[in-house]
């Protein structure tokens, strides 16, 4: 019915999944965010690649500890500002879960968009919309955060320099 959905999950969300297909299914079902205790590393990045927001409960918090049922209506407060500023104020957002009886519970969660390249993908709704928009702008090769990675993958004249270089394989590089 077009209602955006949130998945509430436990530890190691996505472990044992069939990689990117495990993120495509939730995207097609209308999932817009996952709030989990922890993530399998590649699955977390695949969620971002599909435009799904991965959020992580703070240490010691969980669905059960907070008394969440999944029937609440959720608001994620501070997300747009965090994305727009490149997380200058930190990666925490407030999540408000409103119940049908009018009561609400608020808790903090960490945005698990972990790399500058993932921020670009998420801003565009995922990798595919990002690449298509780049191609529509006339770029033969979509702009990447890391000019070293772009230059290694594609011979010049198509490599597009970026103001913030990230070394391939560093903690800030996007896992392929």
N, C-alpha and C positions, 0 to 999 in steps of 0.2 A: 504493500500500500504506500510505498515511498517514505516510510518512516526510517530515519537513520538509526542504525543499531550500534550498540556497544557490547563487546564480549567481556565478561568478567572471568578471569582465569587464575589458576594457581601457579605453581612453580614450573619452570622450564617449558613455558608455553611454546608449542611448535616442535618440540622434540619428537623425532621419529616421523616428521611430516615429509611429504614428497616435494620438498623445497618450494619453488615458486608457485606450484599448483595449489599448495595449502594456503597461499595468500590470495590467489585469484578467486577461489570459491567464496570466501567471506566478502570480498569486494563485490562480487556479482550478487550476493544476498543483501547488500546494503550496509554492511558493517563499515563504520567510519572510524572506530577507535577500539583498541583492546587495552584493558587495564589488567595487568598480570603481576604476580609476585616476582617473576623473572622470566627471561626469554632464552630460547635457543638462539645463538648468535645470528646465524644466517636467516632464520625465519623472521627475526626482528627487522633485518634490513629488507627482506622481501615484502613485509607489510608496508614499509615506507615506500618501496618501489611500486606498490599498488595504490598508494595514496591513503593508506590506513594509518592512523596515528597510534603508535605504541606508547602507552603510559605504564609506569611501574609504581606499584604501591611502595610506600616507605617501609623500611625495615620493621618487622613486627606487625605490620598491618596486612590484612587480607580481606577477602569477601566475608568470611565468617567473623573475623575479629571486629569488623565494622558493622556487622548485621545487615549486609546488603542481600537483596533477594533477586535482583535483576529485573524487577518489575517497576523500579523507580524511573523517573525522568532525569536525565543527567545534563548538567551544564559544566562545561570546561572553561574556567575563567582564567584569562591571562595568556591563552595560547596565541592569539593573533599578535599581541605585543611581543611575545617571546620570539616568534618566527620573524617578525618585521625587524627586530633589533639584533638578530643573530644571537639571541639568548644573552644579551648584555646584562640583564638582571638575574640571570640564573635559569635553570631548566625546570624549576618547580612551577606547577599550576595548582589552582584550587579546583577541586571537583565537588560539585553540589549535587547530591542525589535527593530528589524530591519524591516523597511518597504520595499516594492518592489521598491520604487523610490530611495532607497539608504539612506534615512534619518533614524535616529535611536533616540530612547529615552532610557535613562538609569535611573533606580530608584533602591532604596534599598528595600529589603524585608527581613523578619525575618524567619529563618528556624524554623519550628514548630515540630521538632523532640525533644520532651521534656524530655525524660528519657534515662538513659544509656542503658536500655534494648532495647528501640526503635532504638537506634543507631545500635546495633547488628542486629536487624531485617532488618533495611534499608540497611546496608552494604551487606546483603545476598540477597536482592531483595524481602524481605517479610518473614513472619513467616514460611510458608511452606518450602521454600528453606533452611532457617536456620535450621529447625528441621531435614530435610532430610540430610543435610550435617553433622549435629551432629551424626545422626544414622550411616551414612556411615563411620564416624571416630571411630565407635565402642562404642559410649556412649549409654547406655541404656536409660538414661534420658538426654535431651539436657541441656547443661550448662546454668544456669541463672545468672544474675548479683547478685541477692540476695541469699546468702547461706541459710539464715533463711527461705526464701520461699521455696527453693529447698528441704531443710531438712524436712520441715513441710509436704510437699506434697509427699515425697518419703522417705521411711526408708533408713538409711545408708546401705550399701556400695555405693549406687548410687549418693548420694548427693555430688556435686562437689563444693568445696570451691572456693570463688571468692575473689580477692584482695580488691574489693570495695563493702562493704555491704550496702544495701539499705533496710530500714525497710518497711515491707508490709504496705500499706496504706499511706506511706509518699508521699510527692509531687513528689518524683523521682520514685515511684513504678509504674509499668505498669498496667493500669486499665484493668481488665479482663472483 
